[in-house]
Amino acid sequence: MIKRGRGFLWFLWTIVTLIGIMHLTRAIFNMKLTVSTESIPIWASYIIFAILGFLSYKLFIFLRK
């Protein structure tokens, strides 16, 4: 098991989880997101939430060992 760097991995887990929650919140409340002049569709937030949720889950399971 990795002993060094665990603090960074917990920090990474926190960031990934918070960004995933923000995307889910955006999708549920139908908030608009514009980058430069392009509007990001709502369905993209559902996909990003699913990916980040999976990564967050796997990282959490790894850190609990």
Secondary structure in CASP SS format (residue, H / E / C, confidence):
PFRMAT SS
TARGET T0000
AUTHOR 0000-0000-0000
METHOD secondary structure of the structure
MODEL  1
M C 1.00
I C 1.00
K C 1.00
R C 1.00
G C 1.00
R H 1.00
G H 1.00
F H 1.00
L H 1.00
W H 1.00
F H 1.00
L H 1.00
W H 1.00
T H 1.00
I H 1.00
V H 1.00
T H 1.00
L H 1.00
I H 1.00
G H 1.00
I H 1.00
M H 1.00
H H 1.00
L H 1.00
T H 1.00
R H 1.00
A H 1.00
I H 1.00
F C 1.00
N C 1.00
M C 1.00
K C 1.00
L C 1.00
T E 1.00
V E 1.00
S C 1.00
T C 1.00
E E 1.00
S E 1.00
I C 1.00
P C 1.00
I H 1.00
W H 1.00
A H 1.00
S H 1.00
Y H 1.00
I H 1.00
I H 1.00
F H 1.00
A H 1.00
I H 1.00
L H 1.00
G H 1.00
F H 1.00
L H 1.00
S H 1.00
Y H 1.00
K H 1.00
L H 1.00
F H 1.00
I H 1.00
F H 1.00
L H 1.00
R H 1.00
K C 1.00
END
